Amino acid sequence: MMAYLPAILLAVLNVLLVWLLMAVPLGRRKLARRVCLPASPDRVWDAVSPRGRFAGWHPAVVSSAPVPGDDECVEQRLTAPDRHGAPIRRVLRLKEMVDSEGARRMDIAVIEDSALDVAFWKDFHERLVVEDAGHGTSVLTIERMDRYRG
């Protein structure tokens, strides 16, 4: 038994170290991308907004429709399967605003998801900004913020 003690101790220490590294919070991270597009701000907004006319342009989006009775929420259905094999159903809370320069902004939070527990989305936040760059072009800024662990 004494011959196996160092190996057992080393295995336990490795498992504890891996668990500790996975549990350590790394803090909030923000990923941002800003791109100039050769399209009008209204056309870009219709493509990136879950409420837009072209919200289903991406092949992964089956549908994107308002939640009846709640003006701030949109239900999206995605092609990827959830835990039960059905398409993922995700409910987003949207807050739209227009600033003094005419830029359209939207804050997005996930409040329901059939694939992942709501606790997974607790710290997730997405912001879309569409600005007119003149001459028929637009500037789209996408920011995603979340709290990450090791």
PALO-480122 format. One line per 5 residues: their letters; for each residue x, y, z of N, C-alpha, C. Coordinates in Angstrom, 1 decimal. Layout:
BEGIN
A> X,Y,Z,X,Y,Z,X,Y,Z ~ ...
This chain:
BEGIN
MMAYL> 0.8,-1.2,0.0,0.0,0.0,0.0,0.9,1.3,0.0 ~ 2.0,1.2,0.7,2.9,2.4,0.8,3.5,2.7,-0.6 ~ 3.6,1.7,-1.5,4.1,2.0,-2.8,3.2,2.8,-3.6 ~ 1.9,2.7,-3.4,0.9,3.5,-4.2,0.5,4.8,-3.6 ~ 0.9,5.1,-2.3,0.6,6.3,-1.7,1.1,7.6,-2.4
PAILL> 2.3,7.7,-2.9,2.7,8.9,-3.7,1.8,9.1,-4.9 ~ 1.5,8.0,-5.6,0.7,8.1,-6.8,-0.7,8.6,-6.5 ~ -1.3,8.0,-5.5,-2.6,8.4,-5.1,-2.6,9.9,-4.6 ~ -1.7,10.3,-3.9,-1.5,11.7,-3.4,-1.4,12.6,-4.6 ~ -0.5,12.3,-5.5,-0.3,13.1,-6.7,-1.6,13.2,-7.6
AVLNV> -2.3,12.1,-7.7,-3.6,12.2,-8.5,-4.6,13.1,-7.8 ~ -4.7,13.0,-6.5,-5.7,13.8,-5.7,-5.3,15.3,-5.8 ~ -4.0,15.6,-5.7,-3.5,16.9,-5.8,-3.8,17.5,-7.2 ~ -3.6,16.7,-8.3,-3.9,17.1,-9.6,-5.3,17.4,-9.8 ~ -6.2,16.6,-9.3,-7.6,16.8,-9.5,-8.1,18.1,-8.7
LLVWL> -7.5,18.3,-7.5,-7.8,19.5,-6.8,-7.3,20.7,-7.5 ~ -6.1,20.7,-8.1,-5.6,21.8,-8.8,-6.4,22.1,-10.1 ~ -6.9,21.1,-10.8,-7.7,21.3,-12.0,-9.0,22.0,-11.5 ~ -9.6,21.4,-10.5,-10.9,22.0,-10.0,-10.7,23.5,-9.5 ~ -9.6,23.8,-8.9,-9.3,25.1,-8.4,-9.2,26.1,-9.6
LMAVP> -8.5,25.6,-10.7,-8.3,26.5,-11.8,-9.6,26.7,-12.6 ~ -10.5,25.7,-12.6,-11.8,25.9,-13.2,-12.7,26.8,-12.4 ~ -12.6,26.8,-11.1,-13.5,27.6,-10.2,-13.0,29.0,-10.0 ~ -11.8,29.3,-10.4,-11.3,30.7,-10.1,-12.0,31.7,-11.1 ~ -12.6,32.7,-10.6,-13.2,33.7,-11.5,-12.1,34.5,-12.2
LGRRK> -12.3,34.7,-13.5,-11.3,35.5,-14.2,-11.8,37.0,-14.4 ~ -13.1,37.2,-14.0,-13.7,38.5,-14.1,-14.5,38.7,-15.4 ~ -14.9,39.9,-15.6,-15.8,40.3,-16.7,-14.9,40.5,-17.9 ~ -15.3,40.0,-19.1,-14.6,40.3,-20.3,-15.5,40.9,-21.3 ~ -15.0,41.8,-22.1,-15.7,42.5,-23.1,-15.1,42.3,-24.5
LARRV> -15.8,41.7,-25.4,-15.3,41.5,-26.8,-16.1,42.5,-27.6 ~ -15.4,43.3,-28.4,-16.0,44.3,-29.2,-15.5,44.3,-30.6 ~ -16.4,44.5,-31.6,-16.0,44.6,-33.0,-16.7,45.7,-33.6 ~ -16.0,46.5,-34.4,-16.6,47.7,-35.0,-16.3,47.5,-36.5 ~ -17.3,47.6,-37.4,-17.1,47.4,-38.8,-17.9,48.4,-39.6
CLPAS> -17.3,48.9,-40.7,-18.0,49.8,-41.6,-18.7,49.0,-42.7 ~ -20.0,49.2,-43.0,-20.7,48.4,-43.9,-21.2,49.3,-45.0 ~ -21.2,48.8,-46.3,-21.7,49.6,-47.4,-23.3,49.5,-47.5 ~ -24.0,49.9,-46.5,-25.5,49.8,-46.5,-26.0,50.9,-45.6 ~ -27.3,51.2,-45.8,-27.9,52.3,-45.0,-28.1,51.8,-43.6
PDRVW> -28.1,52.7,-42.6,-28.3,52.3,-41.2,-29.6,51.5,-41.0 ~ -30.7,51.8,-41.7,-31.9,51.1,-41.6,-31.8,49.7,-42.0 ~ -31.1,49.4,-43.1,-30.9,48.1,-43.7,-30.0,47.2,-42.7 ~ -29.0,47.8,-42.2,-28.1,47.1,-41.2,-28.9,46.8,-40.0 ~ -29.7,47.8,-39.5,-30.5,47.6,-38.3,-31.5,46.4,-38.5
DAVSP> -32.1,46.4,-39.6,-33.1,45.3,-39.9,-32.4,43.9,-40.0 ~ -31.1,43.9,-40.3,-30.4,42.6,-40.3,-29.9,42.2,-39.0 ~ -29.5,43.1,-38.1,-28.8,42.7,-36.8,-29.8,42.7,-35.7 ~ -30.9,43.4,-35.8,-31.9,43.4,-34.7,-32.8,42.1,-34.7 ~ -33.0,41.5,-33.6,-33.8,40.3,-33.5,-35.3,40.6,-33.9
RGRFA> -35.6,41.9,-33.9,-37.0,42.4,-34.3,-37.0,42.8,-35.8 ~ -35.8,42.9,-36.4,-35.7,43.4,-37.8,-36.4,42.5,-38.8 ~ -36.6,43.1,-40.0,-37.2,42.4,-41.1,-36.4,41.2,-41.6 ~ -35.1,41.4,-41.5,-34.2,40.3,-42.0,-33.5,39.6,-40.8 ~ -34.2,39.4,-39.7,-33.6,38.8,-38.5,-33.3,37.3,-38.7
GWHPA> -33.9,36.7,-39.7,-33.7,35.3,-40.0,-32.7,35.0,-41.1 ~ -31.8,36.0,-41.4,-30.9,35.8,-42.5,-29.9,34.7,-42.3 ~ -29.5,34.5,-41.0,-28.5,33.5,-40.7,-29.1,32.1,-40.8 ~ -28.5,31.1,-41.4,-29.0,29.8,-41.5,-29.3,29.1,-40.1 ~ -28.7,29.6,-39.0,-28.9,28.9,-37.7,-30.2,29.4,-37.1
VVSSA> -30.8,30.5,-37.6,-32.0,31.1,-37.0,-33.2,30.6,-37.8 ~ -34.1,29.8,-37.1,-35.3,29.3,-37.7,-36.3,30.4,-37.7 ~ -36.5,31.1,-36.6,-37.5,32.2,-36.5,-37.1,33.1,-35.4 ~ -37.6,34.4,-35.5,-37.3,35.4,-34.5,-38.6,36.2,-34.5 ~ -39.4,36.0,-33.4,-40.7,36.7,-33.3,-40.9,37.3,-32.0
PVPGD> -41.7,38.4,-31.9,-42.1,39.0,-30.6,-42.8,38.0,-29.7 ~ -42.6,38.1,-28.4,-43.4,37.3,-27.4,-44.7,38.0,-27.2 ~ -45.8,37.3,-27.4,-47.1,37.9,-27.2,-47.3,38.5,-25.8 ~ -47.7,39.7,-25.7,-48.0,40.3,-24.4,-46.8,41.0,-23.7 ~ -45.6,40.9,-24.3,-44.4,41.5,-23.8,-43.6,42.2,-24.9
DECVE> -43.7,43.5,-24.9,-43.1,44.3,-26.0,-41.6,44.3,-26.0 ~ -41.0,44.0,-24.8,-39.5,44.0,-24.7,-38.9,42.7,-25.1 ~ -39.6,41.6,-25.3,-39.1,40.3,-25.4,-39.3,39.7,-26.9 ~ -38.3,39.0,-27.3,-38.3,38.3,-28.6,-37.9,36.8,-28.4 ~ -38.7,35.9,-29.0,-38.4,34.5,-29.0,-37.7,34.1,-30.2
QRLTA> -36.5,33.5,-30.1,-35.8,33.0,-31.2,-35.7,31.5,-31.2 ~ -35.9,30.9,-32.3,-35.7,29.4,-32.5,-34.5,29.2,-33.3 ~ -33.6,28.3,-32.9,-32.3,28.1,-33.6,-32.3,26.6,-34.1 ~ -31.5,26.4,-35.1,-31.5,25.0,-35.7,-30.8,24.0,-34.8 ~ -29.9,24.4,-34.0,-29.2,23.4,-33.1,-30.2,22.8,-32.1
PDRHG> -30.0,21.5,-31.8,-31.0,20.9,-30.9,-30.6,21.2,-29.4 ~ -31.7,21.3,-28.6,-31.5,21.5,-27.2,-31.4,20.2,-26.4 ~ -31.6,20.2,-25.1,-31.4,18.9,-24.3,-32.4,17.8,-24.7 ~ -33.5,18.2,-25.3,-34.6,17.3,-25.6,-34.7,16.9,-27.1 ~ -33.7,17.5,-27.9,-33.7,17.2,-29.3,-34.5,18.2,-30.2
APIRR> -35.2,19.1,-29.5,-36.0,20.1,-30.3,-35.1,21.3,-30.6 ~ -35.5,22.1,-31.5,-34.7,23.3,-31.8,-34.6,24.2,-30.5 ~ -33.4,24.8,-30.4,-33.2,25.7,-29.2,-34.2,26.8,-29.2 ~ -34.9,27.1,-28.1,-35.8,28.2,-27.9,-35.1,29.1,-27.0 ~ -34.9,30.4,-27.4,-34.2,31.4,-26.6,-35.1,32.6,-26.5
VLRLK> -35.3,33.2,-25.3,-36.1,34.4,-25.2,-35.1,35.5,-24.8 ~ -35.1,36.6,-25.6,-34.2,37.7,-25.4,-35.0,38.9,-24.9 ~ -34.4,39.7,-23.9,-35.0,40.9,-23.5,-34.2,42.0,-24.2 ~ -34.9,42.9,-24.9,-34.3,43.9,-25.7,-34.7,45.3,-25.2 ~ -33.7,46.2,-25.2,-34.0,47.6,-24.8,-33.4,48.4,-25.9
EMVDS> -34.2,49.1,-26.7,-33.8,49.9,-27.8,-33.8,51.3,-27.4 ~ -32.9,52.1,-28.0,-32.9,53.5,-27.8,-32.2,54.2,-29.0 ~ -32.4,55.5,-29.1,-31.8,56.3,-30.2,-31.1,57.5,-29.4 ~ -29.8,57.7,-29.7,-29.1,58.8,-29.0,-29.3,60.1,-29.7 ~ -28.7,61.1,-29.2,-28.9,62.5,-29.8,-28.3,62.6,-31.2
EGARR> -27.3,61.8,-31.5,-26.6,61.8,-32.8,-27.4,61.0,-33.8 ~ -28.4,60.3,-33.4,-29.2,59.4,-34.3,-28.8,58.0,-34.4 ~ -27.8,57.6,-33.6,-27.3,56.2,-33.6,-28.4,55.4,-32.8 ~ -28.6,54.2,-33.4,-29.6,53.3,-32.8,-28.8,52.3,-31.9 ~ -29.3,52.1,-30.7,-28.6,51.2,-29.8,-29.6,50.1,-29.3
MDIAV> -29.1,48.9,-29.0,-29.9,47.9,-28.4,-29.1,47.1,-27.4 ~ -29.7,47.0,-26.2,-29.1,46.1,-25.2,-29.9,44.8,-25.2 ~ -29.1,43.7,-25.2,-29.8,42.4,-25.3,-29.3,41.5,-24.1 ~ -30.3,40.9,-23.4,-30.0,39.9,-22.4,-30.9,38.6,-22.6 ~ -30.3,37.5,-22.3,-31.0,36.2,-22.5,-31.7,35.9,-21.2
IEDSA> -33.0,35.8,-21.2,-33.8,35.5,-20.0,-34.4,34.1,-19.9 ~ -34.3,33.4,-21.1,-34.8,32.0,-21.1,-34.1,31.2,-22.2 ~ -33.7,30.0,-22.0,-33.0,29.2,-22.9,-33.3,27.7,-22.7 ~ -33.7,27.0,-23.8,-34.0,25.6,-23.6,-32.8,24.7,-23.6 ~ -31.6,25.2,-24.0,-30.4,24.4,-24.1,-29.6,24.5,-22.9
LDVAF> -29.5,25.7,-22.3,-28.6,26.0,-21.2,-29.4,26.5,-20.0 ~ -29.0,26.3,-18.8,-29.7,26.9,-17.6,-29.6,28.4,-17.7 ~ -30.6,29.0,-17.1,-30.6,30.5,-17.1,-29.4,31.1,-16.3 ~ -28.9,30.4,-15.4,-27.7,30.8,-14.6,-26.5,31.0,-15.5 ~ -26.4,30.3,-16.6,-25.3,30.4,-17.6,-25.4,31.8,-18.2
WKDFH> -26.6,32.3,-18.4,-26.7,33.6,-19.1,-26.8,34.8,-18.1 ~ -26.7,34.5,-16.9,-26.9,35.6,-15.8,-26.1,36.8,-16.1 ~ -24.8,36.7,-16.4,-23.9,37.8,-16.6,-23.7,38.2,-18.1 ~ -24.4,37.5,-19.0,-24.2,37.8,-20.4,-25.0,39.1,-20.8 ~ -24.3,39.9,-21.6,-24.9,41.2,-22.0,-24.4,41.5,-23.4
ERLVV> -25.2,41.9,-24.3,-24.8,42.2,-25.7,-25.4,43.6,-26.0 ~ -24.5,44.4,-26.7,-25.0,45.7,-27.1,-24.7,45.9,-28.6 ~ -25.7,46.3,-29.4,-25.5,46.6,-30.8,-25.7,48.1,-31.0 ~ -24.8,48.7,-31.8,-24.9,50.1,-32.1,-24.8,50.3,-33.6 ~ -25.7,51.0,-34.3,-25.7,51.2,-35.7,-25.6,52.8,-35.9
EDAGH> -24.6,53.3,-36.5,-24.4,54.7,-36.7,-24.3,55.0,-38.2 ~ -24.8,56.1,-38.6,-24.7,56.5,-40.0,-23.3,57.1,-40.2 ~ -22.6,56.6,-41.2,-21.3,57.1,-41.5,-21.3,58.0,-42.7 ~ -22.4,58.2,-43.3,-22.6,59.1,-44.4,-22.3,58.4,-45.7 ~ -22.8,58.9,-46.8,-22.6,58.4,-48.2,-23.1,57.0,-48.3
GTSVL> -24.2,56.6,-47.7,-24.8,55.3,-47.8,-24.1,54.2,-47.0 ~ -23.2,54.5,-46.1,-22.5,53.5,-45.3,-22.9,53.6,-43.8 ~ -22.7,52.6,-43.1,-23.0,52.5,-41.7,-21.9,51.9,-40.9 ~ -21.8,52.3,-39.6,-20.8,51.7,-38.7,-21.6,50.8,-37.7 ~ -21.3,49.5,-37.7,-21.9,48.6,-36.8,-20.9,48.2,-35.7
TIERM> -21.3,48.4,-34.4,-20.5,48.0,-33.3,-21.3,47.0,-32.5 ~ -20.6,45.8,-32.3,-21.2,44.7,-31.5,-20.2,44.5,-30.3 ~ -20.8,44.6,-29.1,-20.1,44.4,-27.9,-20.8,43.2,-27.1 ~ -20.0,42.3,-26.7,-20.5,41.2,-25.8,-19.7,41.2,-24.5 ~ -20.4,41.2,-23.4,-19.8,41.1,-22.1,-20.3,39.9,-21.3
DRYRG> -19.4,39.3,-20.6,-19.8,38.2,-19.8,-18.8,38.0,-18.7 ~ -19.1,37.2,-17.7,-18.2,36.9,-16.6,-17.6,35.5,-16.9 ~ -16.3,35.4,-17.0,-15.7,34.1,-17.3,-15.0,33.5,-16.1 ~ -15.0,32.2,-16.1,-14.2,31.4,-15.1,-13.1,30.7,-15.8 ~ -12.2,30.2,-15.0,-11.0,29.5,-15.6,-11.2,28.4,-16.5
